[in-house]
């Protein structure tokens, strides 16, 4: 996920054999111009592929689920 610093999520990129399961949510997030905190507060069931969307939004919002490397999230100015 890519978000404007202090602003909305402006992009989502992903690769993998099951990324098609996340495309619907990704396009909704970007077209909605959702802020990370908007998405972070939504339910993302475990274990599911879309859980990754929720975790990325939580990391952008500054509240990651884990202390792992968050190289999949980026803020732009």
NORKAVEN-V214394 format. One record per residue. N is the residue number from 1. PHI is phi in whole degrees, 0 to 359 (* if undefined). NEAR is the number of other ideal C-beta (glycine too) atoms within 8 Angstrom. D_LAST is the distance of its C-alpha to the last C-alpha in whole Angstrom. Layout:
N_PHI_NEAR_D_LAST / N_PHI_NEAR_D_LAST
This chain:
1_*_14_14 / 2_232_11_11 / 3_229_15_9 / 4_291_9_6 / 5_303_7_6 / 6_75_3_9 / 7_228_7_9 / 8_282_8_11 / 9_285_16_12 / 10_248_9_12 / 11_192_7_14 / 12_220_12_16 / 13_231_5_18 / 14_192_8_22 / 15_223_4_25 / 16_141_5_28 / 17_290_3_32 / 18_242_7_31 / 19_296_10_27 / 20_303_5_29 / 21_290_7_29 / 22_254_14_26 / 23_300_8_25 / 24_300_6_26 / 25_292_9_24 / 26_299_11_21 / 27_291_8_21 / 28_295_9_22 / 29_300_14_19 / 30_291_12_17 / 31_289_6_19 / 32_286_7_20 / 33_57_7_16 / 34_289_11_17 / 35_273_10_15 / 36_308_13_15 / 37_292_8_18 / 38_295_10_20 / 39_285_13_20 / 40_300_12_21 / 41_277_5_24 / 42_276_7_25 / 43_287_4_28 / 44_232_10_28 / 45_299_7_31 / 46_243_5_32 / 47_266_4_33 / 48_216_7_31 / 49_293_8_29 / 50_291_11_27 / 51_302_11_27 / 52_297_9_24 / 53_296_15_22 / 54_297_13_22 / 55_292_12_22 / 56_295_12_18 / 57_295_16_17 / 58_297_12_19 / 59_294_13_17 / 60_298_13_14 / 61_285_9_15 / 62_94_5_17 / 63_231_6_20 / 64_293_10_21 / 65_293_5_25 / 66_229_5_25 / 67_263_3_24 / 68_289_5_24 / 69_298_3_21 / 70_251_7_18 / 71_292_4_17 / 72_274_6_17 / 73_237_11_14 / 74_218_6_10 / 75_256_9_7 / 76_241_8_4 / 77_270_4_0
